[in-house]
Amino acid sequence: MLVLTLKLLLAHILGDFVLQPNKWIKDKLEKKQKSAYLYWHIVIHLLAIMVVLEFNTNYFIGIATIVITHYLIDLAKLILQNDGNARVLFFLDQLLHLLVLVIVATTYTDYSLNLAYLTAPNVILFLIAIFLLTNVSAILMKVIISKWKLEDESKKSLKNAGAYIGVLERLFIFMFIVLGQWSGIGFLLTAKSVFRFGDLSKANDRKLTEYILIGTLISFGLAILIALGYKFMLQQLP
């Protein structure tokens, strides 16, 4: 099943990303089902699948299923898409395509779905660590830093950018520690300091500098504690 799934995934990546020019995407968004590029896109997908499967006709029904569902999913996305839901529909579109690929692959192999591994202690521990690094830490950060309020909040920035940056940096720190690459944390801290230096030097605001420094240290500290706790608990598992 894995080999077949990988082949179908390769065909999907080629058809949806590598061999689909921006010109086609723009035309499809404008003309939707009337766009000729929508149908060329499906043809490219068909050819990609045929090539990676070495033109094996034993997969005829599976290939037809993938191509037809791909057309229907893409058509539904084009009809429903607007400026407000484009990002959500993109991920939903890809998820549905991948789901179809997996279903088709399972029909050609003797494979039984076993979800028991999801309840394995190491998986549960990993999920707990991820949630602690993202949702829980974000809430803790908000509660702790809410003690200090910056007087000047007029400066424009991307919505929730700070929260996303914090989540990403904690995930990177977790990865570095789990892999034993502590030097990566120093690199991350240096990179963040370089990017922040321009803002802080122009602002000439001691409160802003202290606010950012406190937030950074708390975020890094939480990530390090969670990562060390994860490694310790992982060693205690049977």
NUSE-579851 format. One record per residue (C-alpha): z, y, x; residue in one letter; residue number from 1. Coordinates in steps of 0.5 Angstrom, whole numbers, plus 2048, in hexadecimal, padded with zeros to 3 digits. Layout:
(node (Z; Y; X); A; NUM),
...
//
This chain:
(node (800; 800; 800); M; 1),
(node (802; 805; 806); L; 2),
(node (7FB; 804; 809); V; 3),
(node (7F7; 805; 802); L; 4),
(node (7FC; 80B; 801); T; 5),
(node (7FB; 80F; 807); L; 6),
(node (7F3; 80E; 807); K; 7),
(node (7F3; 811; 800); L; 8),
(node (7F8; 816; 802); L; 9),
(node (7F3; 818; 808); L; 10),
(node (7ED; 818; 803); A; 11),
(node (7F1; 81D; 7FF); H; 12),
(node (7F3; 822; 804); I; 13),
(node (7EC; 822; 807); L; 14),
(node (7E9; 823; 7FF); G; 15),
(node (7EF; 828; 7FD); D; 16),
(node (7F0; 82C; 804); F; 17),
(node (7EB; 82B; 809); V; 18),
(node (7E4; 82B; 806); L; 19),
(node (7E6; 830; 800); Q; 20),
(node (7E4; 837; 803); P; 21),
(node (7E7; 83D; 800); N; 22),
(node (7E1; 83F; 7FD); K; 23),
(node (7E1; 839; 7F8); W; 24),
(node (7E8; 83A; 7F6); I; 25),
(node (7E7; 841; 7F4); K; 26),
(node (7E1; 83F; 7F0); D; 27),
(node (7E5; 83A; 7ED); K; 28),
(node (7EA; 83F; 7EB); L; 29),
(node (7E5; 844; 7E8); E; 30),
(node (7E1; 83F; 7E4); K; 31),
(node (7E6; 839; 7E3); K; 32),
(node (7E2; 833; 7E0); Q; 33),
(node (7DB; 837; 7E0); K; 34),
(node (7DC; 837; 7E8); S; 35),
(node (7D7; 833; 7EC); A; 36),
(node (7DB; 832; 7F1); Y; 37),
(node (7E1; 82F; 7ED); L; 38),
(node (7DC; 829; 7ED); Y; 39),
(node (7DA; 829; 7F4); W; 40),
(node (7E1; 829; 7F5); H; 41),
(node (7E1; 822; 7F1); I; 42),
(node (7DB; 81F; 7F5); V; 43),
(node (7DE; 821; 7FC); I; 44),
(node (7E5; 81D; 7FA); H; 45),
(node (7E0; 817; 7F7); L; 46),
(node (7DD; 817; 7FE); L; 47),
(node (7E3; 818; 802); A; 48),
(node (7E6; 812; 7FE); I; 49),
(node (7E0; 80E; 7FF); M; 50),
(node (7E0; 80F; 807); V; 51),
(node (7E7; 80E; 808); V; 52),
(node (7E7; 807; 804); L; 53),
(node (7E1; 805; 808); E; 54),
(node (7DC; 805; 801); F; 55),
(node (7E0; 7FF; 7FF); N; 56),
(node (7DE; 7FE; 7F7); T; 57),
(node (7E5; 7FA; 7F6); N; 58),
(node (7E8; 800; 7F5); Y; 59),
(node (7E3; 803; 7F0); F; 60),
(node (7E8; 804; 7EA); I; 61),
(node (7ED; 807; 7EF); G; 62),
(node (7E8; 80C; 7F1); I; 63),
(node (7E6; 80E; 7EA); A; 64),
(node (7ED; 80F; 7E8); T; 65),
(node (7EE; 813; 7EE); I; 66),
(node (7E8; 818; 7ED); V; 67),
(node (7E9; 818; 7E6); I; 68),
(node (7F0; 81A; 7E6); T; 69),
(node (7EF; 81F; 7EB); H; 70),
(node (7EA; 823; 7E7); Y; 71),
(node (7EE; 823; 7E1); L; 72),
(node (7F4; 825; 7E5); I; 73),
(node (7F0; 82B; 7E9); D; 74),
(node (7ED; 82D; 7E2); L; 75),
(node (7F4; 82D; 7DF); A; 76),
(node (7F6; 831; 7E5); K; 77),
(node (7F0; 836; 7E4); L; 78),
(node (7F1; 837; 7DD); I; 79),
(node (7F9; 838; 7DD); L; 80),
(node (7F9; 83C; 7E4); Q; 81),
(node (7FB; 844; 7E4); N; 82),
(node (7FF; 848; 7E9); D; 83),
(node (805; 846; 7E6); G; 84),
(node (805; 83F; 7E7); N; 85),
(node (800; 83E; 7ED); A; 86),
(node (805; 83B; 7F2); R; 87),
(node (808; 836; 7ED); V; 88),
(node (802; 834; 7EA); L; 89),
(node (7FF; 833; 7F2); F; 90),
(node (805; 82E; 7F3); F; 91),
(node (805; 82B; 7EC); L; 92),
(node (7FD; 829; 7EE); D; 93),
(node (7FF; 826; 7F4); Q; 94),
(node (804; 822; 7F2); L; 95),
(node (800; 81F; 7EC); L; 96),
(node (7FA; 81E; 7F1); H; 97),
(node (7FF; 81A; 7F6); L; 98),
(node (802; 816; 7F0); L; 99),
(node (7FC; 814; 7EE); V; 100),
(node (7FA; 811; 7F5); L; 101),
(node (801; 80D; 7F5); V; 102),
(node (7FF; 80A; 7EE); I; 103),
(node (7F8; 808; 7F0); V; 104),
(node (7FB; 805; 7F7); A; 105),
(node (800; 801; 7F4); T; 106),
(node (7FB; 7FE; 7EF); T; 107),
(node (7F7; 7FB; 7F5); Y; 108),
(node (7FE; 7F8; 7F8); T; 109),
(node (803; 7F4; 7F7); D; 110),
(node (809; 7F9; 7F7); Y; 111),
(node (80F; 7F9; 7F3); S; 112),
(node (812; 800; 7F2); L; 113),
(node (819; 800; 7F5); N; 114),
(node (81E; 806; 7F4); L; 115),
(node (824; 803; 7F7); A; 116),
(node (823; 806; 7FE); Y; 117),
(node (824; 80D; 7FA); L; 118),
(node (82C; 80B; 7F9); T; 119),
(node (82D; 809; 800); A; 120),
(node (833; 80C; 804); P; 121),
(node (82E; 80F; 809); N; 122),
(node (829; 812; 804); V; 123),
(node (82F; 815; 800); I; 124),
(node (832; 818; 806); L; 125),
(node (82C; 81B; 808); F; 126),
(node (82B; 81E; 801); L; 127),
(node (832; 821; 801); I; 128),
(node (830; 824; 808); A; 129),
(node (82A; 827; 805); I; 130),
(node (82D; 82A; 7FF); F; 131),
(node (833; 82D; 803); L; 132),
(node (82E; 830; 808); L; 133),
(node (82A; 833; 802); T; 134),
(node (82E; 835; 7FB); N; 135),
(node (835; 834; 7FD); V; 136),
(node (834; 838; 804); S; 137),
(node (830; 83E; 800); A; 138),
(node (836; 83E; 7FB); I; 139),
(node (83B; 83E; 800); L; 140),
(node (837; 844; 804); M; 141),
(node (837; 848; 7FE); K; 142),
(node (83E; 847; 7FC); V; 143),
(node (840; 849; 803); I; 144),
(node (83C; 84F; 805); I; 145),
(node (83D; 852; 7FE); S; 146),
(node (843; 855; 801); K; 147),
(node (83F; 85A; 804); W; 148),
(node (839; 85E; 801); K; 149),
(node (834; 862; 804); L; 150),
(node (834; 869; 802); E; 151),
(node (82C; 86A; 803); D; 152),
(node (829; 864; 7FF); E; 153),
(node (822; 868; 7FE); S; 154),
(node (81E; 865; 804); K; 155),
(node (819; 861; 801); K; 156),
(node (819; 859; 803); S; 157),
(node (816; 853; 800); L; 158),
(node (81A; 850; 7FA); K; 159),
(node (81F; 84B; 7FC); N; 160),
(node (81C; 84B; 803); A; 161),
(node (823; 84B; 806); G; 162),
(node (825; 845; 802); A; 163),
(node (81F; 841; 804); Y; 164),
(node (81F; 843; 80C); I; 165),
(node (827; 841; 80C); G; 166),
(node (825; 83A; 808); V; 167),
(node (81F; 839; 80D); L; 168),
(node (823; 83B; 813); E; 169),
(node (829; 836; 811); R; 170),
(node (824; 830; 810); L; 171),
(node (821; 832; 817); F; 172),
(node (828; 832; 81A); I; 173),
(node (82A; 82B; 817); F; 174),
(node (824; 828; 819); M; 175),
(node (825; 82A; 820); F; 176),
(node (82C; 828; 820); I; 177),
(node (82A; 821; 81D); V; 178),
(node (825; 820; 822); L; 179),
(node (829; 822; 828); G; 180),
(node (825; 828; 82A); Q; 181),
(node (82B; 82E; 82A); W; 182),
(node (826; 832; 82E); S; 183),
(node (822; 833; 828); G; 184),
(node (828; 837; 825); I; 185),
(node (828; 83C; 82B); G; 186),
(node (820; 83D; 82A); F; 187),
(node (821; 83E; 822); L; 188),
(node (827; 843; 823); L; 189),
(node (823; 847; 829); T; 190),
(node (81C; 847; 824); A; 191),
(node (820; 84A; 81E); K; 192),
(node (824; 84F; 823); S; 193),
(node (81D; 851; 825); V; 194),
(node (81A; 852; 81E); F; 195),
(node (820; 856; 81C); R; 196),
(node (821; 85A; 822); F; 197),
(node (81B; 85F; 820); G; 198),
(node (81F; 860; 819); D; 199),
(node (825; 861; 81C); L; 200),
(node (823; 866; 821); S; 201),
(node (81F; 86A; 81C); K; 202),
(node (825; 86A; 817); A; 203),
(node (82A; 86C; 81C); N; 204),
(node (82F; 86A; 817); D; 205),
(node (835; 866; 819); R; 206),
(node (837; 863; 813); K; 207),
(node (830; 860; 812); L; 208),
(node (831; 85D; 819); T; 209),
(node (838; 85A; 817); E; 210),
(node (836; 858; 810); Y; 211),
(node (830; 854; 813); I; 212),
(node (834; 851; 819); L; 213),
(node (839; 84F; 815); I; 214),
(node (834; 84B; 810); G; 215),
(node (831; 848; 816); T; 216),
(node (837; 845; 819); L; 217),
(node (839; 843; 812); I; 218),
(node (833; 83F; 811); S; 219),
(node (832; 83C; 818); F; 220),
(node (83A; 83A; 818); G; 221),
(node (839; 837; 811); L; 222),
(node (832; 833; 813); A; 223),
(node (836; 831; 81A); I; 224),
(node (83C; 82E; 816); L; 225),
(node (838; 82A; 811); I; 226),
(node (833; 827; 816); A; 227),
(node (839; 825; 81A); L; 228),
(node (83D; 822; 814); G; 229),
(node (836; 81F; 812); Y; 230),
(node (836; 81B; 819); K; 231),
(node (83D; 819; 819); F; 232),
(node (83D; 816; 812); M; 233),
(node (836; 813; 813); L; 234),
(node (83A; 80F; 819); Q; 235),
(node (840; 80D; 814); Q; 236),
(node (83B; 80A; 80F); L; 237),
(node (83A; 802; 810); P; 238),
//
